[in-house]
Amino acid sequence: MVRNLRSVVNEQVYTWTERVGSEKKERLLAGIRNTKSLSIVAQVAGEKGIVGQLSLSLPGDVRKVSHVRNLSILVVKGYRERGVGRALLQYAIDWARRKEGVEKIHLGVFSTNARAIGLYKAMGFEVEGVLRRQYLIRAAHVDEILMGLFVK
Ligand SMILES: CC(C)(COP(=O)(O)OP(=O)(O)OC[C@H]1O[C@@H](n2cnc3c(N)ncnc32)[C@H](O)[C@@H]1OP(=O)(O)O)[C@@H](O)C(=O)NCCC(=O)NCCS
């Protein structure tokens, strides 16, 4: 999972993160162990290795946001636009619907990421806000689109 994350971060166009440090492994493991979070991976039948991963995690350790989960998703280069992202997200939405206390999935996505925005909209997410020119990526300003899905 760390290797996949690093590969997407190194593409430098999809995520806020610029560096995946050694502490990331522990954080991923903590997410896997936390029963309030969801952490899943995707494999292609007959192939070794993980080609995609998704997590739904608590935005913070306070009661005020205990009904919300932040979404993070990636599919590695070479496996995109084959339905892997949709399969991961469908599983996560079904989990959130069943999970007691979870009401909403939240995410932020770069305005330039048409594929991710297309997937989120196809799965029912709605735009809740725009942080204008929030990022400067390769000398171009990029907005952050905030999206949400109510699951109950
Ligand atoms: C964004 C991402 C998770 C989508 O997963 P994916 O496996 O490539 O997407 P899927 O093949 O499951 O596509 C599902 C839906 O997304 C939408 N979609 C896919 N490609 C699209 C494109 N190029 N433009 C617009 N919408 C697109 C469609 O609605 C599609 O459904 P359909 O095939 O029934 O029409 C994946 O491409 C990825 O990891 N990209 C790099 C990292 C990233 O952007 N992470 C998210 C950061 S917020």
The ligand as a Tripos MOL2 file, in Angstrom:
@<TRIPOS>MOLECULE
LIG
   48    50     1     0     0
SMALL
NO_CHARGES

@<TRIPOS>ATOM
      1 C1         -9.7940    8.4720   -9.7760 C.3       1 LIG1
      2 C2         -9.6780    6.9580   -9.7660 C.3       1 LIG1
      3 C3         -9.7570    6.4360   -8.3220 C.3       1 LIG1
      4 C4        -10.8600    6.3670  -10.5560 C.3       1 LIG1
      5 O1        -10.7370    4.9690  -10.5870 O.3       1 LIG1
      6 P1        -10.7610    4.1920  -11.9750 P.3       1 LIG1
      7 O2        -10.6080    2.7520  -11.6870 O.co2     1 LIG1
      8 O3         -9.7660    4.8210  -12.9090 O.co2     1 LIG1
      9 O4        -12.2340    4.5390  -12.5080 O.3       1 LIG1
     10 P2        -13.3520    3.5350  -13.0350 P.3       1 LIG1
     11 O5        -12.8470    2.7970  -14.2250 O.co2     1 LIG1
     12 O6        -13.8520    2.7150  -11.9050 O.co2     1 LIG1
     13 O7        -14.4630    4.5830  -13.5250 O.3       1 LIG1
     14 C5        -15.6600    4.7210  -12.8210 C.3       1 LIG1
     15 C6        -16.3970    5.9570  -13.3290 C.3       1 LIG1
     16 O8        -15.5990    7.1360  -13.2540 O.3       1 LIG1
     17 C7        -15.9350    7.9980  -14.3170 C.3       1 LIG1
     18 N1        -14.7650    8.1720  -15.1800 N.ar      1 LIG1
     19 C8        -13.7990    7.2740  -15.4650 C.ar      1 LIG1
     20 N2        -12.8970    7.8270  -16.2700 N.ar      1 LIG1
     21 C9        -13.2920    9.0910  -16.5080 C.ar      1 LIG1
     22 C10       -12.7600   10.1770  -17.2640 C.ar      1 LIG1
     23 N3        -11.6110   10.0480  -17.9500 N.pl3     1 LIG1
     24 N4        -13.4340   11.3580  -17.2540 N.ar      1 LIG1
     25 C11       -14.5820   11.4940  -16.5540 C.ar      1 LIG1
     26 N5        -15.1310   10.5000  -15.8260 N.ar      1 LIG1
     27 C12       -14.4930    9.3240  -15.8090 C.ar      1 LIG1
     28 C13       -17.0650    7.3430  -15.0810 C.3       1 LIG1
     29 O9        -18.2930    7.7610  -14.5240 O.3       1 LIG1
     30 C14       -16.8120    5.8820  -14.7710 C.3       1 LIG1
     31 O10       -17.9320    5.0960  -14.8810 O.3       1 LIG1
     32 P3        -18.2750    4.3490  -16.2850 P.3       1 LIG1
     33 O11       -17.0260    3.6330  -16.6970 O.co2     1 LIG1
     34 O12       -19.4010    3.4540  -15.9400 O.co2     1 LIG1
     35 O13       -18.6340    5.4660  -17.2250 O.co2     1 LIG1
     36 C15        -8.3420    6.4920  -10.4290 C.3       1 LIG1
     37 O14        -8.3280    6.8600  -11.7870 O.3       1 LIG1
     38 C16        -7.1060    7.0320   -9.7260 C.2       1 LIG1
     39 O15        -6.6830    6.4930   -8.7290 O.2       1 LIG1
     40 N6         -6.4970    8.1040  -10.2380 N.am      1 LIG1
     41 C17        -5.2500    8.6330   -9.6820 C.3       1 LIG1
     42 C18        -5.3360    8.9900   -8.2050 C.3       1 LIG1
     43 C19        -6.5300    9.8690   -7.9070 C.2       1 LIG1
     44 O16        -6.9220   10.7040   -8.7020 O.2       1 LIG1
     45 N7         -7.1180    9.6580   -6.7150 N.am      1 LIG1
     46 C20        -8.2350   10.4590   -6.2620 C.3       1 LIG1
     47 C21        -7.7460   11.7510   -5.6630 C.3       1 LIG1
     48 S1         -9.0930   12.7170   -5.0240 S.3       1 LIG1
@<TRIPOS>BOND
     1     1     2 1
     2     2     3 1
     3     2     4 1
     4     2    36 1
     5     4     5 1
     6     5     6 1
     7     6     7 2
     8     6     8 1
     9     6     9 1
    10     9    10 1
    11    10    11 2
    12    10    12 1
    13    10    13 1
    14    13    14 1
    15    14    15 1
    16    15    16 1
    17    15    30 1
    18    16    17 1
    19    17    18 1
    20    17    28 1
    21    18    19 ar
    22    18    27 ar
    23    19    20 ar
    24    20    21 ar
    25    21    22 ar
    26    21    27 ar
    27    22    23 1
    28    22    24 ar
    29    24    25 ar
    30    25    26 ar
    31    26    27 ar
    32    28    29 1
    33    28    30 1
    34    30    31 1
    35    31    32 1
    36    32    33 2
    37    32    34 1
    38    32    35 1
    39    36    37 1
    40    36    38 1
    41    38    39 2
    42    38    40 1
    43    40    41 1
    44    41    42 1
    45    42    43 1
    46    43    44 2
    47    43    45 1
    48    45    46 1
    49    46    47 1
    50    47    48 1
@<TRIPOS>SUBSTRUCTURE
     1 LIG1         1 GROUP 0 **** ****
